[in-house]
Amino acid sequence: MVTSTELRHQRIARAVLRQPDAAADSGVPAISALRWRQLARQLCPVIGDGGFMALYLRSLHVARNQYGWLPQHEALPADAAFTLLEQALLPHDAATAGSASTALLCIFIDTLILLIGELLTTSVLREAWGDDVENHAGTELP
């Protein structure tokens, strides 16, 4: 049986690899940066720029254990941080860039779920990514 975490990670991977009309033919690095910008637009008004960047930097730190080439930096404006991420993903093939981007987003979103719950996180993701994210979980985990 597939868990809600596995389903969520699959949805995140699809969101990274799926190219919305606005970013057609731009590749995984640009799609990844777009997904982060969309997520930041939804979360920064709620948790603040500093709160968002703290979660992002922690996620980046954890993801660097597997993808040591991901950027390492101090707190930056979100757009600058996502530009650095996009630049770090560019030299890599789509599979490697997609895997790293998915891992980074999964770490961030899994942490966010621990802080605000699965239902609220799913709602934020729907607002940020629209139809690119399907909700298969449906209920809050205990």
TAVEN-V815491 format. One record per residue. RES is the residue in one small letter. PHI is phi in radians with two decimals (* if undefined). Layout:
# TAVEN-V815491
res-><RES:RES>
phi-><PHI:PHI>
This chain:
# TAVEN-V815491
res-><m:v:t:s:t:e:l:r:h:q:r:i:a:r:a:v:l:r:q:p:d:a:a:a:d:s:g:v:p:a:i:s:a:l:r:w:r:q:l:a:r:q:l:c:p:v:i:g:d:g:g:f:m:a:l:y:l:r:s:l:h:v:a:r:n:q:y:g:w:l:p:q:h:e:a:l:p:a:d:a:a:f:t:l:l:e:q:a:l:l:p:h:d:a:a:t:a:g:s:a:s:t:a:l:l:c:i:f:i:d:t:l:i:l:l:i:g:e:l:l:t:t:s:v:l:r:e:a:w:g:d:d:v:e:n:h:a:g:t:e:l:p>
phi-><*:-1.44:-1.46:-1.12:-1.15:-1.11:-1.11:-1.08:-1.12:-1.14:-1.12:-1.12:-1.04:-1.10:-1.14:-1.26:-1.54:-1.36:-1.77:-1.15:-0.91:-1.16:-2.22:-0.98:1.11:-1.73:1.48:-1.02:-1.01:-1.21:-1.11:-1.06:-1.07:-1.06:-1.04:-1.15:-1.11:-1.09:-1.15:-1.09:-1.04:-1.43:-1.56:-1.01:-1.11:-1.58:-1.87:1.44:-1.08:-1.14:-1.14:-1.10:-1.15:-1.08:-1.15:-1.11:-1.14:-1.12:-1.11:-1.09:-1.04:-1.18:-1.13:-1.15:-1.07:-1.74:-2.15:-1.07:-1.50:-1.10:-1.14:-2.16:-2.76:-1.44:-1.02:-2.33:-1.02:-0.92:-1.05:-1.16:-1.11:-1.27:-1.16:-1.08:-1.08:-1.02:-1.13:-1.23:-1.37:-0.95:-1.24:-1.71:-1.15:-1.02:-1.14:-1.21:-1.09:-1.13:-1.13:-1.16:-1.11:-1.10:-1.03:-1.08:-1.13:-1.08:-1.07:-1.06:-1.22:-1.09:-1.19:-1.05:-1.08:-1.09:-1.50:-2.14:1.67:-1.26:-1.11:-1.18:-1.10:-1.06:-1.11:-1.08:-1.11:-1.09:-1.13:-1.28:-1.94:1.02:-1.24:-1.30:-2.21:-1.83:-1.66:-1.75:-1.34:1.40:-2.36:-1.21:-1.42:-1.18>
